[in-house]
Amino acid sequence: MEQVTARGEIWLAGAGLRPTRQRIALADLLVGDGNDRHVTAESLFDAARDAGEKVSLATVYNTLKAFCEAGILREIVVDGSKSYFDTNMTDHPHFFWEDRAELTDAPADELEISRLPNAPDGAEICKVDVVIRLRRR
């Protein structure tokens, strides 16, 4: 378990975030095993509770926001109201499985965007999120 904790603490330290007990606990759940994942605030809250961590849902939301602002987590908004948080910070598209409300990575090497519209005057494009919605036949 020490190695898992070390990975979460290193992740936080690399972003210059203060390693509070709750941040370390949530970081361990997000990156402790070295696998990328997509979570919602609610699913991370449930995972924390299942792991015996005492953390409120508001703290989970605030911590996820701090991780995004520090550049170590990416927020993917689906339907304008549902946010998923991705530990994989590389540019890549996503599949959103409508029947199970799950976000997964899509193969980046199969996506081609040949042209984007020009940004309005006074603005610049900072990123493009591609979410491909799927449903089972």
C-alpha positions in Angstrom: 0.0 0.0 0.0 3.0 2.4 0.6 3.8 2.3 -3.2 0.2 3.3 -4.0 0.3 6.2 -1.6 3.6 7.3 -2.9 2.2 7.5 -6.5 -0.7 9.8 -5.4 1.6 12.0 -3.3 4.1 12.3 -6.3 1.2 13.2 -8.6 0.1 16.0 -6.2 3.7 17.2 -5.6 4.3 17.4 -9.4 1.4 19.8 -9.7 2.5 21.9 -6.7 -0.6 20.9 -4.7 -0.5 20.7 -0.9 -0.9 17.0 0.0 -3.8 17.1 2.5 -5.1 13.8 3.8 -8.2 14.0 1.7 -6.3 15.0 -1.5 -3.9 12.1 -1.0 -6.8 9.7 -0.5 -8.6 10.9 -3.6 -5.3 11.0 -5.6 -4.6 7.4 -4.6 -8.0 6.3 -5.9 -7.4 8.1 -9.2 -3.8 7.2 -10.0 -2.6 4.9 -7.2 -2.6 1.8 -9.4 -1.1 3.6 -12.4 -4.1 3.1 -14.7 -6.0 5.9 -16.4 -9.6 6.3 -15.5 -12.7 8.3 -16.0 -14.8 9.2 -12.9 -17.6 11.4 -11.9 -17.6 13.2 -8.6 -20.3 10.8 -7.4 -18.4 7.6 -8.4 -15.2 8.9 -6.8 -17.2 9.8 -3.6 -18.6 6.2 -3.6 -15.1 4.7 -4.1 -13.7 6.8 -1.3 -16.5 5.8 1.0 -16.0 2.1 0.0 -12.3 2.5 0.9 -13.2 3.8 4.3 -12.3 7.4 3.7 -14.3 10.1 5.4 -14.8 12.7 2.8 -17.9 14.8 1.8 -19.2 15.0 -1.7 -18.5 18.8 -1.6 -14.9 18.0 -0.8 -14.7 15.6 -3.7 -16.1 18.3 -6.1 -13.7 20.9 -4.7 -10.7 18.5 -5.0 -11.5 17.5 -8.5 -11.8 21.2 -9.4 -8.4 21.9 -7.8 -6.9 18.9 -9.7 -8.2 20.3 -13.0 -7.0 23.8 -12.2 -3.5 22.4 -11.5 -3.5 20.6 -14.9 -3.4 17.0 -13.6 -7.0 16.1 -14.4 -9.2 16.9 -17.4 -12.9 17.6 -17.1 -15.1 16.3 -19.9 -18.6 17.7 -19.9 -21.3 15.5 -21.4 -24.8 17.0 -22.0 -23.8 20.3 -20.4 -24.7 19.0 -17.0 -22.7 15.7 -16.4 -19.0 16.0 -15.9 -16.4 13.2 -16.1 -12.9 13.6 -15.0 -10.0 11.9 -16.9 -6.6 11.2 -15.6 -5.2 10.8 -19.1 -4.0 14.3 -20.0 -3.0 13.5 -23.6 -5.2 14.8 -26.5 -7.6 12.0 -27.3 -11.3 11.5 -28.2 -13.9 9.7 -26.0 -16.8 7.4 -26.5 -19.8 8.1 -24.3 -22.0 5.0 -23.9 -25.5 6.4 -23.5 -27.1 3.2 -22.2 -24.7 3.0 -19.2 -23.6 6.6 -18.9 -20.0 5.6 -19.2 -17.1 7.5 -20.7 -14.2 5.6 -22.3 -11.2 6.4 -24.4 -11.6 6.2 -28.2 -8.6 5.5 -30.4 -6.9 8.8 -31.2 -5.1 7.4 -34.2 -8.4 6.8 -35.9 -9.7 10.3 -35.6 -9.0 12.9 -38.3 -10.1 16.5 -38.0 -9.1 18.2 -41.2 -10.3 21.7 -40.4 -11.8 23.8 -37.6 -13.8 27.0 -37.9 -11.9 30.2 -37.3 -12.3 31.5 -33.7 -14.3 34.8 -33.4 -12.3 38.0 -33.2 -10.6 38.4 -29.9 -10.6 34.7 -29.1 -8.4 31.7 -29.8 -9.1 28.0 -29.7 -7.5 26.5 -26.7 -8.6 22.9 -27.0 -11.1 20.6 -28.8 -13.0 17.9 -27.0 -14.4 15.1 -29.1 -17.1 13.0 -27.5 -18.7 10.3 -29.7 -22.0 9.2 -28.4 -22.8 5.5 -28.7 -25.8 3.3 -28.0 -26.2 -0.5 -28.3 -28.2 -1.8 -31.2 
